[in-house]
Amino acid sequence: MRTVPEPAQRGVGISLIAGEETTAIVAQLRRTQPTVNIVDRGVYTKADAPDEIVLDLGELSQELGRPIDVEDVLIVVTSYFGEIIPQRGATPGTGSLVLRADAIVSGGTGA
């Protein structure tokens, strides 16, 4: 079981290569997570948030008209910060990719 981390100073973010999958990801984020900051840099897009970004692979699959798996998303990821958690679904084109802010460790080594 995961506990909710303390708010991170950096938050969480992802950079994605421009293309069909990224266009669908951006549309989903704007529709479902309007607090995610999205910046189009031409050849890539950056998205960041204070705590979490969740990509629903079922919705992406519907939008693109074909099954999208974790690997299909990861192939367009150029970089990220925070923790990335792939959650594979029971069937192709389902599941999610969750990015969470790293917890801040105060007063210790974080062991």
C-alpha positions in Angstrom: 0.0 0.0 0.0 1.3 3.5 -0.9 0.8 6.4 1.4 0.3 9.9 0.0 3.7 11.6 -0.2 4.4 15.0 1.3 4.1 17.7 -1.4 7.2 17.7 -3.5 9.2 20.8 -4.2 9.7 19.8 -7.8 6.4 18.0 -8.4 6.1 15.6 -11.3 6.7 16.1 -15.0 7.1 14.4 -18.4 8.4 15.3 -21.8 6.9 13.6 -24.8 8.0 13.5 -28.5 5.5 15.1 -30.8 3.2 12.7 -32.6 -0.1 11.0 -32.7 0.2 9.4 -29.2 1.3 12.7 -27.6 -1.6 14.6 -29.2 -4.0 12.0 -27.7 -2.2 12.2 -24.3 -2.4 16.0 -24.3 -6.1 15.9 -25.2 -6.8 13.5 -22.3 -4.8 15.6 -19.8 -6.7 18.8 -20.8 -10.0 17.0 -20.5 -9.4 15.0 -17.3 -6.7 16.9 -15.4 -7.0 20.6 -16.1 -4.5 21.5 -13.4 -1.7 19.8 -15.3 0.5 22.5 -16.9 1.2 21.7 -20.6 3.7 23.5 -22.8 4.1 22.7 -26.5 7.7 23.1 -27.5 7.2 22.1 -31.2 9.1 18.8 -31.4 8.1 17.8 -27.9 5.5 18.6 -25.3 6.1 19.1 -21.5 3.5 18.4 -18.9 3.9 18.9 -15.1 1.9 19.0 -12.0 2.4 19.5 -8.3 1.6 15.9 -7.3 0.4 13.4 -9.9 -0.3 12.8 -13.6 -2.5 9.8 -14.6 -2.7 8.5 -18.2 -5.7 6.2 -18.8 -4.7 3.7 -21.5 -8.3 2.7 -22.2 -9.2 6.3 -23.0 -6.1 6.7 -25.2 -6.9 3.5 -27.0 -10.5 4.7 -27.7 -9.2 8.1 -28.9 -6.6 6.5 -31.2 -8.8 3.7 -32.4 -6.3 1.0 -31.5 -5.0 -0.6 -28.3 -2.3 1.5 -26.5 -0.2 -0.3 -23.9 2.4 1.1 -21.4 5.2 0.5 -23.9 3.4 2.5 -26.6 3.4 5.5 -24.2 6.9 5.0 -22.8 8.4 5.0 -26.3 7.4 8.7 -26.7 8.7 9.7 -23.3 12.0 11.6 -23.6 12.4 12.3 -19.9 10.4 12.6 -16.7 10.9 13.5 -13.1 9.1 12.0 -10.2 8.1 8.3 -9.9 6.7 6.5 -12.9 4.3 3.6 -12.2 3.1 1.4 -15.1 -0.2 -0.4 -14.3 -0.9 -2.9 -17.0 -4.5 -3.8 -17.6 -5.9 -7.3 -18.0 -6.3 -6.9 -21.7 -4.4 -4.9 -24.4 -5.2 -1.3 -24.5 -6.2 -1.1 -20.8 -4.4 0.0 -17.6 -2.7 3.3 -16.8 0.5 5.1 -16.5 0.8 7.0 -13.2 3.5 9.6 -12.5 3.8 10.8 -8.9 5.9 13.4 -7.2 8.8 12.0 -5.1 8.2 12.2 -1.4 10.3 14.8 0.4 12.4 13.1 3.1 12.9 15.4 6.0 15.5 15.1 8.6 17.3 11.8 7.8 18.7 9.6 5.2 15.4 8.4 3.9 16.2 4.7 4.6 
